[in-house]
Amino acid sequence: MPKLNDAFRNLNASYLFAEIRRRTKAFTDANPGARLINLGIGDVSRPLPPAVVRALHEAVDELARAETFKGYGPYTGYEWLAAEIARHDFAPRGITLGTDEIFISDGGKSDSANLQELFARDGVVALMDPVYPVYADANVLAGRSGAADARGHYAGIVYLPCTAANDFAPALPDRRVDVIYLCYPNNPTGAVATRAALARWVEYARANDAVIIFDAAYEAYIVDADVPHSIYEIDGAREVAIECRSFSKNAGFTGLRLAYTVVPKAARGRFADGSESSLNALWHRRTASKYQGPPYLIQKAGAAVFSPEGAKQVRALIEYYMENARLITEGLRAGGYAVYGGRNAPYIWLGAPAGRSSWDFFDTLLTRAHVVGVPGSGFGPSGEGYFRLTAFGSREQTEEAVERIRTRL
């Protein structure tokens, strides 16, 4: 038999969302008449914007005609979509990007998991805690960590606690690290980073020859004018930061799968022999080796997001979900819960009732209110005692879920 990758044995026993599905299925199998409301996994519920649907139909028609048929596209995505991204997502904020610095992909999860391949196996990784599980899992599978300890911390990874005690703002590492994962607006806490906070991270990365992987998948939900939408709004960030964004949660592309990552040419790294290389060149080489690019019709749909009509429709989607966030936040606060987030992000971060673990609260919410959320401990040890709800449900389900939580628990 072939030798297996021992790093798989270091992963926690079950992926968070798979465990949620398992427990939910067990409950519904035992209670077939229960009507569940799922405010857990962050999947959108509203249909695609009409401009996007029209672009998909037009693209299918193009593929049906010999004169407009498209086969393999560029590995890194079509230049015309990258140009729209640079023009609409960055130029209005004074950020100039070349189209060859924008790599279009099939999802932010894939990018945030794969970017670690740029870095040496013995590099030290720092993670916000709690945080999106993929960041840790990808690095564990790459062999940068041993098994988790009793607290749930993977050996070899530097954890940066984010709790109510520090306003969900992690302190700088107390040691040198090579790679730092930051996610703002944050999943799961809904927290945002001020300009001054991001400047401190950029300064740290520059002083320590580190790189920041900045997940900005939820930047479209920011409403506060003084909150940066991109890390490249900070001077010096182009030399030390890679930024990931997605079409999933703003334009409803969770089923279509489209995202992009910005790898500036100014960002560099060093090989073991001391020679340097552009991270952009390495990511281009990796992309060409392992990826074929998103389908043509999906990229055409992505371009429609930036049309005047598409932009207006996407904004309407965001406002719909943020009204849900307001209803959850205000409703649960009125019910006596400690509630965080929900203003610049579609995630609401609850303090579980005193003395209740995150998974205990999950089971209680499921069995008594028939509402599915996400236990905070699944995002990291510092998430224990917290619970995540999302604003991506329908308006009717969101209102009913809040009422159930307030009256059945």
Contacts in CASP RR format, 6 or more apart in sequence:
PFRMAT RR
TARGET T0000
AUTHOR 0000-0000-0000
METHOD contacts of the structure
MODEL  1
MPKLNDAFRNLNASYLFAEIRRRTKAFTDANPGARLINLGIGDVSRPLPP
AVVRALHEAVDELARAETFKGYGPYTGYEWLAAEIARHDFAPRGITLGTD
EIFISDGGKSDSANLQELFARDGVVALMDPVYPVYADANVLAGRSGAADA
RGHYAGIVYLPCTAANDFAPALPDRRVDVIYLCYPNNPTGAVATRAALAR
WVEYARANDAVIIFDAAYEAYIVDADVPHSIYEIDGAREVAIECRSFSKN
AGFTGLRLAYTVVPKAARGRFADGSESSLNALWHRRTASKYQGPPYLIQK
AGAAVFSPEGAKQVRALIEYYMENARLITEGLRAGGYAVYGGRNAPYIWL
GAPAGRSSWDFFDTLLTRAHVVGVPGSGFGPSGEGYFRLTAFGSREQTEE
AVERIRTRL
5 141 0 8 1.000
7 140 0 8 1.000
7 141 0 8 1.000
7 142 0 8 1.000
7 143 0 8 1.000
7 145 0 8 1.000
7 146 0 8 1.000
8 141 0 8 1.000
9 147 0 8 1.000
10 140 0 8 1.000
10 143 0 8 1.000
10 145 0 8 1.000
10 146 0 8 1.000
10 147 0 8 1.000
10 148 0 8 1.000
10 154 0 8 1.000
11 137 0 8 1.000
11 140 0 8 1.000
11 141 0 8 1.000
12 148 0 8 1.000
12 152 0 8 1.000
14 22 0 8 1.000
15 133 0 8 1.000
15 137 0 8 1.000
16 133 0 8 1.000
16 374 0 8 1.000
16 378 0 8 1.000
16 379 0 8 1.000
17 41 0 8 1.000
17 374 0 8 1.000
20 40 0 8 1.000
20 41 0 8 1.000
20 362 0 8 1.000
20 372 0 8 1.000
20 373 0 8 1.000
20 374 0 8 1.000
23 362 0 8 1.000
23 363 0 8 1.000
23 366 0 8 1.000
24 36 0 8 1.000
24 38 0 8 1.000
24 366 0 8 1.000
24 372 0 8 1.000
27 34 0 8 1.000
27 36 0 8 1.000
27 366 0 8 1.000
27 367 0 8 1.000
28 34 0 8 1.000
28 36 0 8 1.000
34 370 0 8 1.000
35 370 0 8 1.000
36 366 0 8 1.000
36 370 0 8 1.000
36 371 0 8 1.000
36 372 0 8 1.000
37 370 0 8 1.000
37 371 0 8 1.000
37 372 0 8 1.000
37 397 0 8 1.000
37 400 0 8 1.000
37 401 0 8 1.000
37 404 0 8 1.000
38 371 0 8 1.000
38 372 0 8 1.000
38 373 0 8 1.000
38 393 0 8 1.000
39 328 0 8 1.000
39 371 0 8 1.000
39 372 0 8 1.000
39 373 0 8 1.000
39 389 0 8 1.000
39 390 0 8 1.000
39 391 0 8 1.000
39 392 0 8 1.000
39 393 0 8 1.000
39 397 0 8 1.000
39 398 0 8 1.000
39 401 0 8 1.000
40 372 0 8 1.000
40 373 0 8 1.000
40 374 0 8 1.000
40 388 0 8 1.000
40 389 0 8 1.000
40 390 0 8 1.000
41 372 0 8 1.000
41 374 0 8 1.000
41 390 0 8 1.000
42 249 0 8 1.000
42 346 0 8 1.000
42 390 0 8 1.000
42 392 0 8 1.000
43 254 0 8 1.000
43 392 0 8 1.000
44 248 0 8 1.000
44 249 0 8 1.000
44 252 0 8 1.000
44 254 0 8 1.000
44 317 0 8 1.000
44 321 0 8 1.000
44 392 0 8 1.000
44 393 0 8 1.000
45 392 0 8 1.000
45 393 0 8 1.000
45 394 0 8 1.000
45 397 0 8 1.000
46 252 0 8 1.000
46 317 0 8 1.000
46 320 0 8 1.000
46 321 0 8 1.000
46 394 0 8 1.000
47 53 0 8 1.000
48 56 0 8 1.000
48 251 0 8 1.000
48 252 0 8 1.000
48 253 0 8 1.000
48 256 0 8 1.000
48 301 0 8 1.000
49 251 0 8 1.000
49 252 0 8 1.000
49 304 0 8 1.000
49 305 0 8 1.000
49 310 0 8 1.000
49 313 0 8 1.000
49 314 0 8 1.000
49 316 0 8 1.000
49 317 0 8 1.000
50 309 0 8 1.000
50 313 0 8 1.000
51 304 0 8 1.000
51 305 0 8 1.000
51 307 0 8 1.000
51 309 0 8 1.000
51 310 0 8 1.000
51 313 0 8 1.000
52 251 0 8 1.000
52 301 0 8 1.000
52 302 0 8 1.000
52 304 0 8 1.000
52 305 0 8 1.000
52 310 0 8 1.000
52 313 0 8 1.000
54 304 0 8 1.000
55 300 0 8 1.000
55 301 0 8 1.000
55 302 0 8 1.000
55 303 0 8 1.000
55 304 0 8 1.000
56 297 0 8 1.000
56 300 0 8 1.000
56 301 0 8 1.000
58 300 0 8 1.000
59 296 0 8 1.000
59 297 0 8 1.000
59 300 0 8 1.000
59 301 0 8 1.000
60 297 0 8 1.000
61 68 0 8 1.000
62 68 0 8 1.000
62 69 0 8 1.000
62 70 0 8 1.000
62 296 0 8 1.000
62 300 0 8 1.000
63 69 0 8 1.000
63 70 0 8 1.000
63 296 0 8 1.000
63 297 0 8 1.000
70 296 0 8 1.000
71 296 0 8 1.000
72 292 0 8 1.000
73 292 0 8 1.000
73 293 0 8 1.000
73 296 0 8 1.000
74 293 0 8 1.000
75 287 0 8 1.000
75 288 0 8 1.000
75 291 0 8 1.000
75 292 0 8 1.000
75 293 0 8 1.000
76 82 0 8 1.000
76 100 0 8 1.000
76 102 0 8 1.000
76 103 0 8 1.000
76 104 0 8 1.000
76 284 0 8 1.000
76 287 0 8 1.000
76 288 0 8 1.000
76 293 0 8 1.000
77 103 0 8 1.000
77 104 0 8 1.000
77 293 0 8 1.000
77 294 0 8 1.000
77 299 0 8 1.000
78 104 0 8 1.000
78 296 0 8 1.000
78 299 0 8 1.000
79 99 0 8 1.000
80 303 0 8 1.000
81 104 0 8 1.000
81 299 0 8 1.000
81 302 0 8 1.000
81 303 0 8 1.000
82 98 0 8 1.000
82 99 0 8 1.000
82 100 0 8 1.000
82 102 0 8 1.000
82 104 0 8 1.000
82 260 0 8 1.000
83 99 0 8 1.000
84 303 0 8 1.000
84 306 0 8 1.000
85 97 0 8 1.000
85 102 0 8 1.000
85 104 0 8 1.000
85 260 0 8 1.000
85 306 0 8 1.000
86 96 0 8 1.000
86 97 0 8 1.000
86 98 0 8 1.000
86 99 0 8 1.000
86 102 0 8 1.000
87 306 0 8 1.000
88 306 0 8 1.000
88 311 0 8 1.000
89 230 0 8 1.000
89 245 0 8 1.000
90 96 0 8 1.000
90 97 0 8 1.000
90 230 0 8 1.000
90 232 0 8 1.000
93 229 0 8 1.000
93 230 0 8 1.000
93 232 0 8 1.000
93 233 0 8 1.000
94 233 0 8 1.000
95 230 0 8 1.000
95 232 0 8 1.000
95 233 0 8 1.000
97 232 0 8 1.000
97 262 0 8 1.000
97 264 0 8 1.000
100 265 0 8 1.000
100 280 0 8 1.000
100 284 0 8 1.000
101 262 0 8 1.000
101 263 0 8 1.000
101 264 0 8 1.000
101 265 0 8 1.000
101 280 0 8 1.000
102 260 0 8 1.000
102 261 0 8 1.000
102 262 0 8 1.000
103 111 0 8 1.000
103 260 0 8 1.000
103 261 0 8 1.000
103 262 0 8 1.000
103 263 0 8 1.000
103 283 0 8 1.000
103 284 0 8 1.000
103 287 0 8 1.000
104 258 0 8 1.000
104 259 0 8 1.000
104 260 0 8 1.000
104 293 0 8 1.000
104 294 0 8 1.000
104 299 0 8 1.000
105 111 0 8 1.000
105 258 0 8 1.000
105 259 0 8 1.000
105 260 0 8 1.000
105 261 0 8 1.000
105 291 0 8 1.000
105 293 0 8 1.000
105 294 0 8 1.000
106 257 0 8 1.000
106 258 0 8 1.000
106 259 0 8 1.000
106 293 0 8 1.000
106 294 0 8 1.000
106 298 0 8 1.000
107 246 0 8 1.000
107 248 0 8 1.000
107 257 0 8 1.000
107 258 0 8 1.000
107 259 0 8 1.000
108 215 0 8 1.000
108 217 0 8 1.000
108 244 0 8 1.000
108 245 0 8 1.000
108 246 0 8 1.000
108 248 0 8 1.000
108 259 0 8 1.000
108 261 0 8 1.000
109 134 0 8 1.000
110 259 0 8 1.000
111 244 0 8 1.000
111 259 0 8 1.000
111 260 0 8 1.000
111 261 0 8 1.000
112 132 0 8 1.000
112 134 0 8 1.000
112 135 0 8 1.000
112 138 0 8 1.000
112 181 0 8 1.000
112 213 0 8 1.000
112 215 0 8 1.000
112 244 0 8 1.000
113 134 0 8 1.000
113 135 0 8 1.000
113 137 0 8 1.000
113 138 0 8 1.000
114 138 0 8 1.000
114 286 0 8 1.000
114 290 0 8 1.000
115 213 0 8 1.000
115 242 0 8 1.000
115 244 0 8 1.000
115 261 0 8 1.000
115 283 0 8 1.000
116 125 0 8 1.000
116 138 0 8 1.000
116 139 0 8 1.000
116 142 0 8 1.000
116 144 0 8 1.000
116 179 0 8 1.000
117 142 0 8 1.000
117 286 0 8 1.000
118 279 0 8 1.000
118 282 0 8 1.000
118 283 0 8 1.000
118 286 0 8 1.000
119 178 0 8 1.000
119 179 0 8 1.000
119 211 0 8 1.000
120 178 0 8 1.000
120 272 0 8 1.000
121 142 0 8 1.000
121 143 0 8 1.000
121 144 0 8 1.000
122 144 0 8 1.000
123 144 0 8 1.000
123 177 0 8 1.000
123 178 0 8 1.000
123 179 0 8 1.000
124 144 0 8 1.000
124 156 0 8 1.000
124 157 0 8 1.000
124 158 0 8 1.000
124 175 0 8 1.000
124 176 0 8 1.000
124 177 0 8 1.000
124 178 0 8 1.000
124 179 0 8 1.000
125 139 0 8 1.000
125 144 0 8 1.000
125 145 0 8 1.000
125 156 0 8 1.000
125 157 0 8 1.000
125 158 0 8 1.000
125 177 0 8 1.000
125 178 0 8 1.000
125 179 0 8 1.000
125 180 0 8 1.000
125 181 0 8 1.000
126 157 0 8 1.000
126 158 0 8 1.000
126 159 0 8 1.000
126 160 0 8 1.000
126 173 0 8 1.000
126 177 0 8 1.000
126 179 0 8 1.000
126 180 0 8 1.000
126 181 0 8 1.000
127 135 0 8 1.000
127 136 0 8 1.000
127 157 0 8 1.000
127 158 0 8 1.000
127 159 0 8 1.000
127 160 0 8 1.000
127 181 0 8 1.000
128 160 0 8 1.000
128 162 0 8 1.000
128 170 0 8 1.000
128 181 0 8 1.000
128 182 0 8 1.000
128 183 0 8 1.000
128 186 0 8 1.000
129 153 0 8 1.000
129 159 0 8 1.000
129 160 0 8 1.000
129 161 0 8 1.000
129 162 0 8 1.000
129 170 0 8 1.000
129 379 0 8 1.000
129 380 0 8 1.000
129 381 0 8 1.000
129 382 0 8 1.000
129 383 0 8 1.000
130 162 0 8 1.000
130 188 0 8 1.000
130 189 0 8 1.000
130 376 0 8 1.000
130 377 0 8 1.000
130 378 0 8 1.000
130 379 0 8 1.000
130 380 0 8 1.000
130 381 0 8 1.000
130 382 0 8 1.000
130 383 0 8 1.000
130 386 0 8 1.000
131 162 0 8 1.000
131 181 0 8 1.000
131 183 0 8 1.000
131 186 0 8 1.000
131 187 0 8 1.000
131 188 0 8 1.000
131 379 0 8 1.000
131 380 0 8 1.000
132 183 0 8 1.000
132 187 0 8 1.000
132 188 0 8 1.000
132 215 0 8 1.000
132 379 0 8 1.000
133 378 0 8 1.000
133 379 0 8 1.000
133 380 0 8 1.000
135 181 0 8 1.000
135 213 0 8 1.000
136 145 0 8 1.000
136 154 0 8 1.000
136 157 0 8 1.000
136 380 0 8 1.000
139 145 0 8 1.000
139 154 0 8 1.000
139 157 0 8 1.000
140 146 0 8 1.000
140 154 0 8 1.000
144 156 0 8 1.000
144 157 0 8 1.000
145 154 0 8 1.000
145 155 0 8 1.000
145 156 0 8 1.000
145 157 0 8 1.000
146 154 0 8 1.000
146 155 0 8 1.000
146 156 0 8 1.000
147 154 0 8 1.000
147 155 0 8 1.000
148 154 0 8 1.000
148 155 0 8 1.000
149 155 0 8 1.000
151 381 0 8 1.000
152 380 0 8 1.000
152 381 0 8 1.000
153 159 0 8 1.000
153 381 0 8 1.000
158 173 0 8 1.000
158 175 0 8 1.000
158 177 0 8 1.000
159 380 0 8 1.000
159 381 0 8 1.000
159 382 0 8 1.000
160 170 0 8 1.000
160 171 0 8 1.000
160 173 0 8 1.000
161 170 0 8 1.000
161 171 0 8 1.000
161 382 0 8 1.000
162 168 0 8 1.000
162 169 0 8 1.000
162 170 0 8 1.000
162 186 0 8 1.000
162 189 0 8 1.000
162 191 0 8 1.000
162 382 0 8 1.000
163 382 0 8 1.000
163 383 0 8 1.000
164 338 0 8 1.000
164 340 0 8 1.000
167 191 0 8 1.000
168 186 0 8 1.000
168 189 0 8 1.000
168 190 0 8 1.000
168 191 0 8 1.000
168 340 0 8 1.000
168 349 0 8 1.000
169 191 0 8 1.000
169 193 0 8 1.000
169 197 0 8 1.000
172 200 0 8 1.000
172 201 0 8 1.000
172 204 0 8 1.000
173 180 0 8 1.000
173 204 0 8 1.000
176 208 0 8 1.000
176 210 0 8 1.000
177 208 0 8 1.000
177 210 0 8 1.000
178 209 0 8 1.000
178 210 0 8 1.000
178 211 0 8 1.000
179 210 0 8 1.000
179 211 0 8 1.000
179 213 0 8 1.000
180 201 0 8 1.000
180 204 0 8 1.000
180 205 0 8 1.000
180 210 0 8 1.000
180 211 0 8 1.000
180 212 0 8 1.000
180 213 0 8 1.000
181 212 0 8 1.000
181 213 0 8 1.000
181 215 0 8 1.000
182 193 0 8 1.000
182 201 0 8 1.000
182 212 0 8 1.000
182 213 0 8 1.000
182 214 0 8 1.000
182 215 0 8 1.000
182 231 0 8 1.000
183 214 0 8 1.000
183 215 0 8 1.000
183 217 0 8 1.000
184 191 0 8 1.000
184 192 0 8 1.000
184 193 0 8 1.000
184 198 0 8 1.000
184 214 0 8 1.000
184 215 0 8 1.000
184 216 0 8 1.000
184 218 0 8 1.000
184 219 0 8 1.000
185 191 0 8 1.000
185 192 0 8 1.000
185 218 0 8 1.000
185 219 0 8 1.000
185 221 0 8 1.000
185 222 0 8 1.000
185 344 0 8 1.000
185 345 0 8 1.000
185 347 0 8 1.000
186 192 0 8 1.000
186 345 0 8 1.000
186 347 0 8 1.000
187 215 0 8 1.000
187 217 0 8 1.000
187 218 0 8 1.000
187 345 0 8 1.000
187 347 0 8 1.000
188 347 0 8 1.000
188 349 0 8 1.000
188 374 0 8 1.000
188 376 0 8 1.000
188 379 0 8 1.000
188 383 0 8 1.000
188 386 0 8 1.000
188 388 0 8 1.000
189 340 0 8 1.000
189 341 0 8 1.000
189 347 0 8 1.000
189 349 0 8 1.000
189 386 0 8 1.000
190 340 0 8 1.000
190 341 0 8 1.000
190 342 0 8 1.000
190 344 0 8 1.000
190 345 0 8 1.000
190 347 0 8 1.000
190 348 0 8 1.000
190 349 0 8 1.000
191 340 0 8 1.000
191 341 0 8 1.000
191 345 0 8 1.000
192 222 0 8 1.000
192 224 0 8 1.000
192 227 0 8 1.000
192 344 0 8 1.000
192 345 0 8 1.000
193 201 0 8 1.000
193 227 0 8 1.000
193 228 0 8 1.000
194 226 0 8 1.000
194 227 0 8 1.000
194 228 0 8 1.000
195 226 0 8 1.000
195 227 0 8 1.000
195 228 0 8 1.000
195 233 0 8 1.000
195 234 0 8 1.000
198 228 0 8 1.000
198 231 0 8 1.000
198 233 0 8 1.000
198 234 0 8 1.000
198 237 0 8 1.000
199 234 0 8 1.000
199 235 0 8 1.000
201 212 0 8 1.000
202 212 0 8 1.000
202 231 0 8 1.000
202 234 0 8 1.000
202 235 0 8 1.000
202 236 0 8 1.000
202 237 0 8 1.000
202 240 0 8 1.000
202 241 0 8 1.000
204 210 0 8 1.000
205 211 0 8 1.000
205 212 0 8 1.000
205 240 0 8 1.000
205 241 0 8 1.000
206 236 0 8 1.000
206 239 0 8 1.000
206 240 0 8 1.000
209 269 0 8 1.000
209 270 0 8 1.000
210 240 0 8 1.000
211 240 0 8 1.000
211 241 0 8 1.000
211 242 0 8 1.000
211 267 0 8 1.000
211 269 0 8 1.000
211 279 0 8 1.000
212 231 0 8 1.000
212 237 0 8 1.000
212 240 0 8 1.000
212 241 0 8 1.000
212 242 0 8 1.000
213 241 0 8 1.000
213 242 0 8 1.000
213 244 0 8 1.000
214 231 0 8 1.000
214 241 0 8 1.000
214 242 0 8 1.000
214 243 0 8 1.000
214 244 0 8 1.000
215 244 0 8 1.000
216 229 0 8 1.000
216 230 0 8 1.000
216 231 0 8 1.000
216 243 0 8 1.000
216 244 0 8 1.000
216 245 0 8 1.000
217 244 0 8 1.000
217 245 0 8 1.000
217 246 0 8 1.000
217 248 0 8 1.000
217 249 0 8 1.000
217 259 0 8 1.000
218 249 0 8 1.000
218 250 0 8 1.000
218 345 0 8 1.000
218 346 0 8 1.000
218 347 0 8 1.000
219 229 0 8 1.000
219 230 0 8 1.000
219 245 0 8 1.000
220 249 0 8 1.000
220 250 0 8 1.000
220 314 0 8 1.000
220 318 0 8 1.000
221 249 0 8 1.000
221 250 0 8 1.000
221 318 0 8 1.000
221 321 0 8 1.000
221 322 0 8 1.000
221 344 0 8 1.000
221 345 0 8 1.000
221 346 0 8 1.000
222 229 0 8 1.000
222 344 0 8 1.000
223 322 0 8 1.000
223 343 0 8 1.000
223 344 0 8 1.000
224 343 0 8 1.000
224 344 0 8 1.000
227 344 0 8 1.000
228 234 0 8 1.000
230 243 0 8 1.000
231 237 0 8 1.000
231 241 0 8 1.000
231 243 0 8 1.000
232 238 0 8 1.000
232 241 0 8 1.000
232 243 0 8 1.000
232 262 0 8 1.000
232 264 0 8 1.000
238 264 0 8 1.000
238 266 0 8 1.000
238 267 0 8 1.000
239 264 0 8 1.000
239 266 0 8 1.000
239 267 0 8 1.000
239 268 0 8 1.000
240 267 0 8 1.000
241 264 0 8 1.000
241 267 0 8 1.000
242 261 0 8 1.000
242 262 0 8 1.000
242 263 0 8 1.000
242 264 0 8 1.000
242 267 0 8 1.000
242 279 0 8 1.000
243 261 0 8 1.000
243 262 0 8 1.000
244 259 0 8 1.000
244 260 0 8 1.000
244 261 0 8 1.000
244 262 0 8 1.000
245 259 0 8 1.000
245 260 0 8 1.000
245 261 0 8 1.000
245 262 0 8 1.000
246 253 0 8 1.000
246 258 0 8 1.000
246 259 0 8 1.000
246 260 0 8 1.000
247 253 0 8 1.000
247 256 0 8 1.000
247 258 0 8 1.000
247 259 0 8 1.000
247 302 0 8 1.000
247 305 0 8 1.000
248 254 0 8 1.000
248 255 0 8 1.000
248 257 0 8 1.000
248 258 0 8 1.000
248 259 0 8 1.000
249 346 0 8 1.000
249 392 0 8 1.000
250 305 0 8 1.000
250 314 0 8 1.000
250 317 0 8 1.000
250 318 0 8 1.000
251 302 0 8 1.000
251 305 0 8 1.000
251 314 0 8 1.000
251 317 0 8 1.000
252 317 0 8 1.000
253 298 0 8 1.000
253 301 0 8 1.000
253 302 0 8 1.000
256 298 0 8 1.000
256 301 0 8 1.000
257 294 0 8 1.000
257 298 0 8 1.000
258 294 0 8 1.000
258 298 0 8 1.000
258 299 0 8 1.000
258 301 0 8 1.000
258 302 0 8 1.000
261 283 0 8 1.000
263 279 0 8 1.000
263 280 0 8 1.000
263 283 0 8 1.000
264 279 0 8 1.000
264 280 0 8 1.000
265 278 0 8 1.000
265 280 0 8 1.000
267 278 0 8 1.000
267 279 0 8 1.000
267 280 0 8 1.000
268 276 0 8 1.000
268 277 0 8 1.000
268 278 0 8 1.000
268 279 0 8 1.000
269 276 0 8 1.000
269 277 0 8 1.000
269 279 0 8 1.000
270 276 0 8 1.000
270 277 0 8 1.000
271 277 0 8 1.000
287 293 0 8 1.000
304 310 0 8 1.000
305 311 0 8 1.000
305 314 0 8 1.000
320 395 0 8 1.000
321 346 0 8 1.000
321 391 0 8 1.000
321 392 0 8 1.000
321 393 0 8 1.000
322 342 0 8 1.000
322 346 0 8 1.000
322 391 0 8 1.000
323 395 0 8 1.000
324 346 0 8 1.000
324 391 0 8 1.000
324 392 0 8 1.000
324 393 0 8 1.000
324 395 0 8 1.000
324 398 0 8 1.000
325 341 0 8 1.000
325 342 0 8 1.000
325 343 0 8 1.000
325 345 0 8 1.000
325 346 0 8 1.000
325 347 0 8 1.000
325 348 0 8 1.000
325 391 0 8 1.000
326 342 0 8 1.000
327 395 0 8 1.000
327 398 0 8 1.000
327 399 0 8 1.000
327 402 0 8 1.000
328 339 0 8 1.000
328 342 0 8 1.000
328 348 0 8 1.000
328 389 0 8 1.000
328 391 0 8 1.000
328 398 0 8 1.000
328 401 0 8 1.000
328 402 0 8 1.000
329 339 0 8 1.000
329 341 0 8 1.000
329 342 0 8 1.000
329 343 0 8 1.000
329 348 0 8 1.000
331 402 0 8 1.000
331 406 0 8 1.000
332 339 0 8 1.000
332 348 0 8 1.000
332 350 0 8 1.000
332 402 0 8 1.000
332 405 0 8 1.000
332 406 0 8 1.000
333 339 0 8 1.000
334 406 0 8 1.000
335 406 0 8 1.000
337 350 0 8 1.000
337 351 0 8 1.000
338 350 0 8 1.000
338 351 0 8 1.000
339 348 0 8 1.000
339 349 0 8 1.000
339 350 0 8 1.000
339 351 0 8 1.000
340 348 0 8 1.000
340 349 0 8 1.000
340 350 0 8 1.000
340 351 0 8 1.000
341 347 0 8 1.000
341 348 0 8 1.000
341 349 0 8 1.000
342 348 0 8 1.000
342 391 0 8 1.000
346 390 0 8 1.000
346 391 0 8 1.000
346 392 0 8 1.000
347 388 0 8 1.000
347 389 0 8 1.000
347 390 0 8 1.000
347 391 0 8 1.000
348 388 0 8 1.000
348 389 0 8 1.000
348 390 0 8 1.000
348 391 0 8 1.000
349 386 0 8 1.000
349 387 0 8 1.000
349 388 0 8 1.000
350 386 0 8 1.000
350 387 0 8 1.000
350 388 0 8 1.000
350 389 0 8 1.000
351 385 0 8 1.000
351 386 0 8 1.000
351 387 0 8 1.000
352 358 0 8 1.000
352 360 0 8 1.000
352 361 0 8 1.000
352 385 0 8 1.000
352 386 0 8 1.000
352 387 0 8 1.000
353 361 0 8 1.000
353 409 0 8 1.000
356 364 0 8 1.000
356 385 0 8 1.000
357 375 0 8 1.000
357 377 0 8 1.000
357 384 0 8 1.000
357 385 0 8 1.000
358 375 0 8 1.000
358 376 0 8 1.000
358 377 0 8 1.000
358 378 0 8 1.000
358 383 0 8 1.000
358 384 0 8 1.000
358 385 0 8 1.000
358 386 0 8 1.000
358 387 0 8 1.000
359 375 0 8 1.000
359 377 0 8 1.000
361 375 0 8 1.000
361 385 0 8 1.000
361 387 0 8 1.000
362 373 0 8 1.000
362 374 0 8 1.000
362 375 0 8 1.000
362 387 0 8 1.000
364 409 0 8 1.000
365 371 0 8 1.000
365 372 0 8 1.000
365 373 0 8 1.000
365 387 0 8 1.000
365 405 0 8 1.000
365 409 0 8 1.000
366 372 0 8 1.000
368 408 0 8 1.000
368 409 0 8 1.000
369 401 0 8 1.000
369 404 0 8 1.000
369 405 0 8 1.000
369 408 0 8 1.000
369 409 0 8 1.000
370 404 0 8 1.000
371 401 0 8 1.000
371 404 0 8 1.000
371 405 0 8 1.000
373 387 0 8 1.000
373 388 0 8 1.000
373 389 0 8 1.000
373 390 0 8 1.000
374 387 0 8 1.000
374 388 0 8 1.000
374 389 0 8 1.000
375 387 0 8 1.000
375 388 0 8 1.000
376 383 0 8 1.000
376 384 0 8 1.000
376 385 0 8 1.000
376 386 0 8 1.000
376 387 0 8 1.000
376 388 0 8 1.000
377 383 0 8 1.000
377 384 0 8 1.000
377 385 0 8 1.000
377 386 0 8 1.000
379 388 0 8 1.000
389 401 0 8 1.000
391 398 0 8 1.000
END
